[in-house]
Amino acid sequence: MSVIAKNPIMPGFYPDPSICAVGGDYYLVNSTFAYFPGLPVMHSRDLCHWEQLGNALDRPSQLPLKGAGHSAGLFAPTIRYHNSTFYLICTNVSGGGNFIVTASDPEGPWSEPYYIRGAEGIDPSLFFDEDGKCYYIGTHPNPEGCKYNGDWYIWIQELDLSRMELTGQAMDVWNGAMRNVIWPEGPHLYKKDGYYYILHAEGGTGPDHAVTVCRSRNIWGPYENNPCNPILTHRHLGKDYPVRYVGHGDIIETPRGEWYMVMLAVRPRKGCTIMGRETFLARVVWENGWPVVNPGAGMLTDQVKIDLPEWDPWQEETSFTSRSGFRNCCPGSSREYDFAREGRERLGDEFLFLRNPEKDMYRLAQGEGLWLKFGAVSLKETESPSFAGIRQQHHSFAAKASVDMGSFPQEDDGFKAGLVFMQSNEYHLRMELSRSKAEMILCEKGRDQVLGSALIHPDKAADHVCEDAAGEIREGDTETEVRGAEYREAALLLQVRGLTASLSVQGAGGQILACGSVDISSLSTETAGGFVGCTVGLYAVDEREGCGRGQVLFGDSMGNCVRNAEVCFRYFSYEAMEESDEEQQAFV
C-alpha cells in the first residue's frame, strides 16, 4: 500500500522543518519566531496527513519574548529521539540563546529550557552516536573574523546530557560546499555505513538557498565535499519558477528502509511571498555513498509517492486528534470556530499570539463567545497586543468574524476591535470597529492609510462606502452614518486572492462598508522583510490616552468597578477558496 502526498505537506507559515522517526511515527517541528506558544509539534504515520499534538513551548517561563521583533525569537529547531526521551533544541535570539527542552511524551508537557553555556551562534542540532555519546552541532561566525557577511562555520562539540553542558573541545569542521559561501546553516549530523554526514543549508534563506552535504569517517573530520553539491536547489530555475528558496533539509528513514527529506520552500505570486516559507517533502535514495533527492527529477515535485499505508488523524480513533475531541485543526484545512456554541475552555493549539500575552487576554464563555480583552498596546508595537490568529495556508481564502457590538464599552470611542491580516507590526491590513465607527486600514512601514470608513449612529439611515485599489470613493462619502439598531452584531469579511484583498462589514440591514481590490503585495517577505508568513486573526485595543490603557473598568451606578473592558467575538472562520486556472501555478 502507498499514499500520495501533495506538496507542500504543510502549507503556510511552517518554516525550518525538522523531523524525526520513532518506529512508525513521525514528528516534525517548525520555527515560530515572535509568536507564542512556540514550536508546534506535528505527528504523522504516513508523512502525508499531519496533526498537531500541541506546542513544545506553551509557558512564558519557557519562552521569553519581551520586545522581540516579529522575525526574532525562535530560530530553526531540531527534534530528536534517544533512549525514550524526545529532545528539542533551538535558538531564542531574543532571550537566552541556544537551549534544549525534553519530554517523555511528544504530547507534552515539555521541560523548562536548559540553556547551553558556551553554545554561540544559531541553528543547533543534536546527534546521538552508537557509543552513547551526544554531540552538539551548530553554526557561528568565522572565529578568525568574518571576511564578508555570512562568513560562518559549522562546529561540533560533545554534549554531556547528564548536565546539559558542552564538554571537551569545540571543533570547526565545515564552512560550506561552495567557495566563499554565505550562511552555512541549519546543519544536521547523521551516521550511515560508517560515514558521518553533515546535511546543511547555504546561500541564505532566499533565492540562492540550497541543500548541500559532506561526509567523513571521523566525526571531527576532515569532511569531504559531495561532488554533486548542491543536492537540492531551485536557484537555477529562474525568478518566475513557482517554487523557490528551497533549502534547510532534514532526513529520516522509514521502517521499510525508504528515505525522505523535509525542507522549506516558498510559492510566490508575481514575485511576492505572502504565506512565508512552507514545509515540503521529497524522496531520497543513496547512490555511491551520497544522498540523491528525487532521482530523475532533481527538484521538488507536486506529488510524492510514499510506501506507507494511508493514515488519517480525523478517522483514526487512536490519533491525538480523535482522543482530544478534535481540539486542534490539521494543517492546510479550512476551519470554523463557533465560539458561542463550542463550550471549550481554551483555543486550539493552532492559534498564535504575539510575544508573551497576558494570562487573562481572552476567555471563552459558552452561549456568549470569545471575550478578548482590550489590550494596552496596539498591533504596531513590538509588545504583546490582544491578538489571537491562525496561519494563512492558501493563496485564496476567506476569513470571517462576527462581533457583538453590544459588548463594546459605551463610555468612550477609544476601544477598537476587529479582524487583521498580519505580516508584521509594520505591515498589516485591519478591519476595525469602535462604538461608533468602522474603518478599513492598510499599515505600511508602520504608517496607517484609511481605505474607507463609516460612522455609526442610532438615529441615522443606513448607507455604505466603497473604495477601489487607488483609494477613490466609488459610492457614498468617506464617512457615512449607519443605523445603530441594524449594527448590533457586525460581520467582518476578508477575502484574499493572491495579492489582492477585498473587505466588507455587514450588519443586519446589509452591507455597511466595503473595500475592493486592495493591493497587499506590501505584506510580502520581499517588501516587509523578515522570515514570517502572514496570519489572520482577531484583536482588541484600547487607544485612549491616559487613565490606564488596557486596565479600564466598567462602573455601576454607585461608581464601583465591576470588570475589565472586553469585546465579544461570536464566530471566526477560515475557508480555502478555489483558484481559477489563471491564478493557479503548478510545478513545471
C-alpha positions in Angstrom: 0.0 0.0 0.0 1.1 3.6 -0.6 -0.1 7.1 -0.2 0.4 10.2 -2.3 1.4 13.4 -0.5 0.8 16.7 -2.1 3.4 19.5 -1.7 3.6 21.4 0.4 2.8 18.9 3.1 2.2 21.8 5.5 1.1 24.9 3.6 1.6 28.4 5.0 3.9 29.7 7.7 5.7 26.4 8.6 9.4 27.3 8.1 12.7 25.5 9.0 11.3 22.0 9.4 13.0 19.3 11.4 11.8 15.7 11.6 12.5 12.5 13.5 11.2 9.0 13.2 10.2 6.8 16.1 9.2 3.4 14.8 6.3 4.1 12.5 5.6 7.5 13.9 7.0 10.8 12.6 7.3 14.0 14.5 8.0 17.4 13.0 8.6 20.9 14.4 8.9 24.4 12.8 10.2 27.9 13.7 7.7 30.3 15.2 9.9 33.5 15.8 8.0 36.1 17.9 4.7 34.1 18.1 3.6 32.3 21.2 3.2 29.5 22.0 6.4 28.3 20.3 7.4 25.3 18.2 4.3 23.4 17.1 4.8 19.6 17.5 3.3 17.7 14.5 2.7 14.0 14.2 2.0 11.7 11.2 2.1 8.0 10.4 2.2 8.3 6.6 4.2 11.5 6.1 1.2 12.8 4.2 -1.5 13.6 6.8 -0.4 15.6 9.8 -2.0 16.5 13.2 -0.8 19.0 15.8 -0.1 17.5 19.2 0.5 20.8 20.8 3.3 23.3 21.2 6.5 22.5 23.0 6.9 25.9 24.5 3.5 26.8 25.9 4.5 28.5 29.1 6.0 32.0 29.4 8.8 30.6 31.6 9.9 28.5 28.6 9.8 31.3 26.1 10.7 34.9 27.0 9.8 37.1 24.0 9.7 40.6 25.6 10.4 43.2 22.9 11.2 40.6 20.2 10.9 41.8 16.7 8.4 39.9 14.5 11.2 37.8 12.9 13.3 37.5 16.1 12.5 35.0 18.8 12.8 31.3 17.9 15.0 30.2 15.0 15.4 26.7 13.4 14.6 24.0 15.9 15.7 20.3 15.7 13.8 17.4 17.2 15.4 14.1 18.0 14.6 10.9 20.0 17.0 8.9 22.1 16.5 6.4 24.9 12.8 7.0 25.4 13.3 10.8 25.5 12.4 13.5 23.0 14.9 16.3 22.7 14.1 19.6 21.1 16.9 22.1 20.6 16.5 25.6 19.4 17.8 29.2 19.5 15.9 32.1 21.1 17.7 35.0 19.7 15.7 37.4 21.8 16.5 35.8 25.2 18.7 33.1 26.4 20.3 31.8 23.2 20.6 28.1 22.5 18.6 25.7 24.7 17.1 22.2 25.0 13.7 21.1 26.2 12.9 17.4 26.7 9.8 15.3 27.1 9.0 11.6 27.5 5.8 12.1 25.5 5.7 14.4 22.4 2.2 15.5 23.5 3.9 17.1 26.5 4.5 18.5 28.9 7.9 19.6 27.8 10.6 20.6 30.3 11.8 24.1 31.2 14.7 25.1 28.9 18.2 24.0 29.6 20.3 26.9 28.3 23.7 25.7 27.0 26.6 27.8 28.2 29.2 28.4 25.6 27.0 27.5 22.6 27.4 30.5 20.5 25.7 31.0 17.2 22.4 29.7 15.9 20.7 26.6 14.3 21.7 23.9 16.8 21.2 20.2 16.3 21.9 17.0 18.3 23.5 13.8 17.2 23.5 10.6 19.2 26.3 8.3 18.3 26.4 4.5 18.5 28.7 4.6 21.6 26.1 6.6 23.5 27.8 10.0 23.2 25.8 13.0 22.3 27.2 15.8 20.1 26.1 19.4 19.5 26.4 20.8 16.0 25.6 24.4 15.1 26.9 27.5 13.3 28.8 30.5 14.4 30.8 33.4 12.9 34.2 32.7 11.4 36.4 32.6 14.6 39.2 34.5 12.7 36.8 37.3 11.9 34.1 37.4 9.2 35.6 38.5 5.9 32.2 39.1 4.5 28.5 39.0 5.5 27.6 35.4 6.1 31.2 34.1 6.6 30.2 31.5 9.2 31.4 28.0 10.2 29.8 24.8 11.2 31.2 23.5 14.5 30.8 20.3 16.7 31.3 19.7 20.4 30.4 16.8 22.7 27.4 17.5 25.0 27.1 15.9 28.5 23.4 15.1 28.7 23.5 14.5 32.5 24.4 18.1 33.0 23.2 19.6 29.7 26.7 21.1 29.3 29.2 21.2 26.5 32.4 19.2 27.3 35.7 18.8 25.6 37.0 20.9 22.7 34.9 22.6 20.1 35.9 21.9 16.5 35.1 24.0 13.4 34.5 21.3 10.8 33.0 22.8 7.7 32.1 26.2 6.1 30.1 25.2 3.1 30.3 23.3 -0.2 30.8 26.4 -2.4 33.7 28.8 -2.5 33.1 31.9 -0.4 29.7 30.5 0.5 27.4 32.6 2.7 25.4 31.4 5.7 26.2 27.7 6.0 23.4 27.0 8.5 20.8 24.5 9.7 23.3 21.7 10.0 22.2 18.1 10.9 24.5 15.2 11.6 23.8 11.6 10.7 25.7 8.3 10.5 25.3 5.7 7.8 27.5 2.9 6.6 30.5 4.1 8.6 30.3 7.7 7.4 29.3 10.8 9.3 27.2 13.1 7.1 26.5 16.8 7.6 23.4 18.0 5.7 23.0 21.7 5.8 21.7 24.8 4.0 23.8 27.6 2.4 23.3 30.6 0.2 20.9 32.4 2.5 17.2 31.6 3.0 16.2 33.4 -0.2 16.7 32.9 -4.0 20.1 31.3 -3.6 19.1 28.8 -0.9 20.4 25.2 -1.3 20.8 21.9 0.4 24.4 20.5 0.5 26.1 17.6 2.1 29.6 16.5 3.1 30.9 13.3 4.9 33.8 11.9 6.9 34.9 8.7 8.5 35.6 10.6 11.7 33.1 12.9 13.4 35.8 15.6 13.7 36.7 15.5 10.1 38.2 16.2 7.7 34.9 16.3 5.7 34.9 15.7 2.0 32.6 17.6 -0.3 30.0 15.8 -2.3 31.0 16.4 -6.0 27.3 16.7 -6.9 26.5 19.5 -4.5 24.1 21.1 -4.1 21.9 18.1 -3.9 18.8 20.2 -4.0 18.1 23.8 -5.0 15.8 25.8 -7.3 18.1 28.8 -7.7 18.9 27.8 -11.3 15.3 27.7 -12.3 14.8 31.4 -12.6 12.8 34.0 -10.7 9.5 33.0 -12.3 9.5 29.4 -11.2 6.5 28.8 -9.0 8.5 27.2 -6.1 11.6 29.0 -4.9 14.0 29.4 -1.9 14.4 25.6 -1.4 16.7 24.6 1.4 17.1 23.7 5.1 16.6 20.0 4.8 16.3 17.2 7.4 16.1 13.4 6.6 14.6 10.3 8.1 14.4 6.6 7.3 11.1 4.7 7.4 10.9 1.1 8.9 10.8 -0.1 5.2 14.2 1.4 4.6 13.0 4.3 2.5 14.4 7.8 3.0 12.6 11.1 2.8 13.6 14.7 3.3 11.6 17.7 4.6 12.7 21.2 3.7 11.4 24.7 3.3 10.4 26.5 0.1 8.1 29.3 -0.9 5.3 29.7 -3.5 5.3 33.4 -4.6 2.7 35.1 -6.7 4.2 37.6 -9.2 7.4 37.6 -7.2 5.7 38.3 -3.8 5.7 35.7 -1.0 2.7 36.3 1.3 2.4 32.9 3.1 6.1 32.7 4.0 8.2 29.6 4.0 6.4 26.3 3.9 7.3 22.6 4.6 7.8 20.4 1.5 8.7 16.7 1.1 11.0 14.8 -1.2 12.1 11.2 -1.7 15.8 10.4 -1.1 17.9 7.5 -2.4 21.6 6.7 -1.8 24.0 6.3 -4.6 27.8 5.8 -4.3 27.5 6.7 -0.6 25.7 10.0 -1.2 22.1 11.1 -0.9 20.2 11.9 -4.1 17.0 13.9 -3.9 14.1 13.0 -6.2 16.2 11.0 -8.6 15.2 11.6 -12.2 13.7 15.0 -11.3 16.3 16.8 -9.3 13.8 19.3 -7.9 10.7 19.3 -5.8 7.6 17.7 -7.3 4.0 18.4 -6.9 3.3 14.9 -5.5 5.4 12.4 -3.6 4.5 8.7 -3.6 5.2 7.2 -0.1 5.4 3.5 0.5 3.3 3.6 3.7 -0.3 2.8 4.4 -2.6 5.8 4.5 -3.4 7.3 7.9 -5.9 10.0 8.6 -6.0 11.5 12.1 -9.6 12.6 11.6 -10.7 8.9 11.0 -8.2 7.1 13.3 -9.7 6.6 16.8 -6.2 6.3 18.4 -4.9 9.6 16.9 -4.4 12.6 19.2 -6.9 14.5 17.1 -9.7 12.0 18.0 -8.6 11.4 21.6 -8.6 15.2 22.3 -12.1 15.7 20.9 -10.9 17.3 17.7 -9.5 20.2 19.7 -6.9 21.1 17.1 -7.3 21.7 13.3 -5.0 19.9 10.9 -2.5 21.9 8.8 -3.9 23.0 5.4 -7.6 22.7 6.4 -10.4 25.1 6.5 -11.8 25.7 9.9 -14.8 27.2 11.7 -15.0 28.4 15.3 -18.4 29.0 16.7 -17.2 30.4 20.0 -20.8 30.9 21.3 -21.6 27.2 21.0 -18.4 25.2 21.3 -18.2 25.1 25.0 -14.4 24.9 25.1 -12.2 26.3 27.8 -9.3 27.4 25.6 -8.5 27.9 21.9 -6.9 25.1 19.9 -3.2 24.7 19.7 -3.1 26.1 16.1 -3.9 29.6 17.5 -0.9 32.0 17.7 -0.4 35.1 20.0 2.3 37.7 19.8 5.2 37.5 22.2 4.1 36.8 25.8 0.3 37.5 26.0 -1.3 38.4 29.3 -2.9 35.4 31.2 -6.3 37.0 31.1 -6.1 38.2 27.5 -9.1 36.1 26.4 -11.8 33.8 27.9 -14.4 31.6 26.3 -17.9 31.6 27.6 -20.5 29.1 26.3 -23.5 30.8 24.9 -21.6 34.1 24.6 -18.4 33.7 22.6 -14.7 34.6 22.8 -14.2 37.6 25.0 -11.0 39.4 24.1 -9.6 42.0 26.4 -8.9 45.5 25.1 -5.1 45.4 25.3 -2.8 48.1 26.4 -0.7 48.0 23.2 -1.5 48.2 19.6 -0.6 45.8 16.8 2.0 48.3 15.6 4.2 47.9 18.7 6.8 45.2 19.5 5.0 44.2 22.7 2.1 41.9 23.4 -1.2 43.1 21.9 -4.5 41.3 22.5 -4.4 39.2 19.3 -5.3 35.6 18.5 -4.7 34.3 15.0 -4.0 31.4 12.7 -1.7 30.9 9.8 -2.7 31.8 6.2 -2.4 28.5 4.4 -3.9 29.2 0.9 -3.3 31.8 -1.7 -7.0 32.3 -1.9 -9.1 32.2 1.3 -12.0 33.9 3.1 -11.9 34.8 6.8 -15.0 35.9 8.7 -15.6 37.2 12.2 -18.8 38.1 14.0 -18.6 40.8 16.7 -21.2 41.6 19.3 -21.4 45.4 19.1 -23.4 45.5 22.3 -20.3 44.3 24.1 -18.3 47.4 23.3 -17.9 49.8 26.2 -20.3 52.8 25.9 -18.2 55.3 27.8 -15.6 56.0 25.1 -14.8 55.6 21.4 -11.2 54.7 22.0 -12.0 50.9 22.4 -11.3 49.2 19.0 -11.5 45.6 17.8 -11.6 43.7 14.6 -10.1 41.4 12.1 -6.4 41.7 11.0 -4.4 40.2 8.2 -0.9 40.3 9.8 2.5 40.2 8.2 4.3 42.1 11.0 3.8 45.1 13.3 4.7 47.4 10.5 2.8 45.7 7.7 -0.8 44.5 8.0 -4.4 45.1 6.9 -7.0 45.8 9.6 -10.8 45.9 9.6 -11.5 47.9 12.7 -14.7 48.6 14.7 -15.3 51.1 17.6 -18.6 52.0 19.3 -19.4 54.5 16.6 -17.2 53.8 13.6 -16.0 51.1 11.1 -12.7 51.5 9.3 -10.5 49.7 6.8 -6.8 50.4 7.4 -3.7 49.3 5.5 -0.5 49.7 7.5 2.8 50.0 5.6 6.1 50.9 7.2 4.2 51.5 10.4 2.0 54.2 8.9 -1.8 53.8 8.6 -3.7 54.5 5.4 -7.5 54.6 5.9 -9.1 52.9 2.9 -12.7 53.6 3.9 -14.8 54.4 7.0 -18.4 54.6 8.1 -19.9 56.4 11.2 -22.4 54.5 13.3 -25.3 56.5 14.9 -28.7 55.1 16.1 -30.7 57.9 14.6 -29.4 57.9 11.1 -30.2 56.0 7.9 -28.0 53.1 6.6 -25.6 53.6 3.7 -22.2 52.2 2.8 -18.9 53.4 1.3 -16.5 51.7 -1.1 -13.0 52.4 -2.3 -11.1 50.9 -5.2 -7.5 50.0 -5.2 -6.4 53.6 -5.9 -8.3 54.8 -2.8 -11.0 56.7 -4.7 -14.5 56.6 -3.4 -17.0 54.9 -5.7 -20.1 55.2 -3.6 -21.2 57.5 -0.8 -18.9 59.7 1.3 -15.7 58.9 3.0 -17.7 58.7 6.3 -21.3 57.6 6.1 -23.7 57.0 9.0 -25.4 53.7 9.8 -28.5 52.9 11.8 -27.2 51.5 15.1 -30.0 49.1 15.6 -29.0 47.3 12.4 -25.4 47.1 13.7 -26.0 45.1 16.9 -23.9 42.3 15.5 -21.3 43.1 12.8 -19.8 40.5 10.4 -16.3 41.3 9.1 -15.3 39.5 5.9 -11.8 39.4 4.4 -11.3 37.7 1.0 -7.7 37.3 -0.3 -6.9 36.2 -3.8 -3.2 36.1 -4.4 -2.0 39.7 -4.0 -5.5 41.3 -3.8 -7.9 41.6 -0.9 -11.5 42.7 -0.6 -13.1 43.6 2.7 -16.6 44.3 3.9 -18.6 45.0 7.1 -22.1 43.8 7.3 -24.9 44.4 9.8 -28.5 43.0 10.0 -29.5 45.7 7.5 -27.0 44.6 4.9 -23.6 45.8 3.8 -22.3 48.8 5.6 -18.7 49.3 4.4 -16.7 47.7 1.6 -13.3 48.0 0.0 -12.4 46.0 -3.1 -9.2 45.2 -5.0 -6.8 46.3 -2.2 -3.1 45.6 -3.3 -1.5 43.6 -0.5 1.9 43.0 -2.2 3.5 45.1 0.6 2.6 42.3 3.0 5.1 40.0 1.3 8.5 39.0 2.5 10.1 40.7 -0.4 8.7 44.1 0.7 8.3 43.7 4.5 11.4 41.6 5.0 11.8 39.1 7.8 11.2 35.3 8.0 7.5 35.0 8.8 4.4 34.4 6.8 1.0 36.1 7.2 -1.5 35.2 9.9 -5.2 36.2 10.1 -6.9 36.8 13.4 -8.8 38.8 16.0 -7.6 41.7 18.0 -8.8 44.4 20.5 -7.0 47.5 21.7 -7.7 50.5 24.0 -6.3 53.6 22.2 -7.5 56.2 24.7 -4.9 58.4 26.1 -4.3 58.4 29.9 -6.4 56.7 32.5 -4.5 53.4 32.4 -4.9 52.0 29.0 -5.9 48.3 29.0 -7.0 48.4 32.6 -10.2 50.5 32.3 -13.1 49.1 34.3 -16.8 49.5 33.9 -18.6 51.1 36.8 -22.0 50.5 38.4 -24.5 53.2 39.5 -22.5 53.6 42.7 -19.2 54.1 40.9 -17.9 50.7 41.9 -15.6 48.9 39.4 -17.1 45.7 38.0 -14.9 44.1 35.4 -12.2 44.7 32.8 -13.2 46.0 29.4 -13.7 43.3 26.8 -15.3 42.7 23.4 -17.1 39.5 22.4 -16.4 37.7 19.1 -19.1 35.1 18.5 -17.7 33.5 15.4 -14.5 33.2 13.4 -13.8 31.1 10.3 -11.1 30.5 7.7 -12.1 28.9 4.4 -10.0 28.0 1.4 -11.3 29.3 -1.9 -10.8 27.7 -5.3 -8.4 29.4 -7.6 -9.0 30.0 -11.3 -6.7 28.3 -13.8 -5.1 31.7 -14.3 -4.5 32.1 -10.6 -3.1 28.6 -10.1 0.6 27.9 -10.6 1.7 24.3 -10.9 5.1 22.6 -11.0 6.7 22.5 -14.4 
